[in-house]
């Protein structure tokens, strides 16, 4: 189940990573002095964004590992 999710739905990892990047950028902008009233929102966007980037990267890593394992298995069969 997990292997299928990781391998066949790689676009999900990309989407999570992009969402994380977007939150990270918006959170960074909200740290400017002009948006001082939004400081708490900026911190949470930073946390959510960095978490999204981390989860997206973990998904990509898992996908790469599954694909590498499949290639090794194919070579052994040949």
C-alpha positions as CSV (number, residue, x, y, z in Angstrom):
1,X,0.0,0.0,0.0
2,X,2.7,2.5,1.1
3,X,4.9,1.5,-1.8
4,X,2.2,2.0,-4.3
5,X,1.3,5.4,-2.9
6,X,5.0,6.5,-2.9
7,X,5.9,5.1,-6.3
8,X,2.7,5.7,-8.4
9,X,1.6,9.1,-6.9
10,X,4.9,11.0,-7.1
11,X,3.0,14.2,-8.0
12,X,1.6,14.2,-4.4
13,X,5.2,14.7,-3.1
14,X,5.8,17.5,-5.5
15,X,2.5,19.1,-4.6
16,X,3.3,18.9,-0.8
17,X,6.7,20.3,-1.5
18,X,5.3,23.2,-3.6
19,X,2.7,24.0,-0.9
20,X,5.5,24.0,1.7
21,X,7.6,26.3,-0.5
22,X,4.7,28.7,-0.9
23,X,4.0,28.8,2.8
24,X,7.7,29.4,3.5
25,X,7.8,32.3,1.1
26,X,4.6,33.9,2.4
27,X,5.8,33.4,6.0
28,X,9.1,35.0,5.1
29,X,7.4,38.1,3.7
30,X,5.3,38.4,6.8
31,X,8.4,38.8,8.9
32,X,9.0,42.2,7.4
33,X,8.5,45.1,9.8
34,X,5.5,46.3,7.8
35,X,3.6,43.1,8.7
36,X,4.5,43.1,12.4
37,X,0.9,42.4,13.4
38,X,1.1,39.2,11.4
39,X,4.2,37.8,13.3
40,X,2.4,34.7,14.7
41,X,0.9,33.8,11.4
42,X,4.4,34.2,9.8
43,X,5.9,31.8,12.4
44,X,3.1,29.2,11.7
45,X,3.5,29.5,7.9
46,X,7.2,29.1,8.4
47,X,6.6,25.9,10.4
48,X,4.0,24.5,8.1
49,X,6.1,25.4,5.1
50,X,9.2,23.7,6.3
51,X,7.3,20.7,7.4
52,X,5.7,20.4,3.9
53,X,9.1,20.7,2.3
54,X,10.4,18.0,4.6
55,X,7.5,15.6,3.9
56,X,7.8,16.2,0.2
57,X,11.5,15.4,0.3
58,X,10.9,12.3,2.3
59,X,8.4,11.1,-0.3
60,X,10.9,11.8,-3.1
61,X,13.5,9.9,-1.2
62,X,11.2,6.9,-0.7
63,X,10.3,7.0,-4.4
64,X,14.0,7.0,-5.4
65,X,14.8,4.1,-3.1
66,X,11.9,2.0,-4.4
67,X,12.9,2.7,-8.0
68,X,16.5,1.8,-7.3
69,X,15.5,-1.4,-5.6
70,X,13.3,-2.3,-8.6
71,X,16.2,-1.7,-11.0
72,X,18.5,-4.0,-9.0
73,X,15.8,-6.7,-8.9
74,X,15.4,-6.4,-12.7
75,X,19.2,-6.7,-13.3
76,X,19.3,-9.9,-11.1
77,X,16.5,-11.4,-13.2
78,X,18.3,-10.7,-16.5
